[in-house]
Amino acid sequence: MPGDLLFAVLLQKEGISQKMRFDFSGMVGDGVALNVVEKGEHESAVVDASGKEYLQMTHTGEVSQNQEFIEHVVTNYVQSLA
């Protein structure tokens, strides 16, 4: 699974904060089950069943769960990669 899909999944679950940092650490193979885990008050990560991290997010500030805004951010992020 490419990083942009991991990014989209994490934002859908956690929302968008005023300040965010993302650290991608690997590609996900086919058939790997993933979970979003809270690593602390300001950190979340996408991990597999063995705890291997694929994407870590650090966030602070107000959080928006507005799905239209999240979709807009994800779409613009993916387009910037093209």
Backbone hydrogen bonds, N-H to C=O, Kabsch-Sander energy under -0.5 kcal/mol:
donor,donor_aa,acceptor,acceptor_aa,energy
5,L,2,P,-0.8
6,L,2,P,-1.5
7,F,3,G,-2.6
8,A,4,D,-1.9
9,V,5,L,-2.5
10,L,6,L,-2.5
11,L,7,F,-2.3
12,Q,8,A,-2.3
13,K,9,V,-1.8
14,E,10,L,-2.9
15,G,11,L,-2.5
16,I,64,S,-2.6
18,Q,62,E,-1.2
19,K,60,T,-2.2
21,R,58,T,-2.4
23,D,56,Q,-2.6
25,S,54,Y,-2.7
26,G,54,Y,-0.8
28,V,1,M,-1.3
32,V,29,G,-1.3
33,A,31,G,-0.6
35,N,47,V,-2.6
37,V,35,N,-0.6
37,V,45,A,-2.8
39,K,37,V,-0.5
39,K,43,E,-2.5
40,G,43,E,-1.1
43,E,40,G,-0.9
44,S,57,M,-2.4
45,A,37,V,-2.2
46,V,55,L,-2.7
47,V,35,N,-2.7
47,V,45,A,-0.6
48,D,52,K,-1.7
49,A,33,A,-0.6
51,G,48,D,-1.9
54,Y,46,V,-3.0
55,L,46,V,-1.1
56,Q,23,D,-2.2
57,M,44,S,-3.2
58,T,21,R,-2.5
59,H,42,H,-2.4
60,T,19,K,-2.3
64,S,16,I,-3.0
67,Q,65,Q,-0.5
70,I,66,N,-2.4
71,E,67,Q,-2.5
72,H,68,E,-2.1
73,V,69,F,-2.5
74,V,70,I,-2.7
75,T,71,E,-2.7
76,N,72,H,-2.4
77,Y,73,V,-2.3
78,V,74,V,-2.6
79,Q,75,T,-2.4
80,S,76,N,-1.8
81,L,77,Y,-0.8
81,L,78,V,-0.8
82,A,78,V,-0.7
82,A,79,Q,-0.6
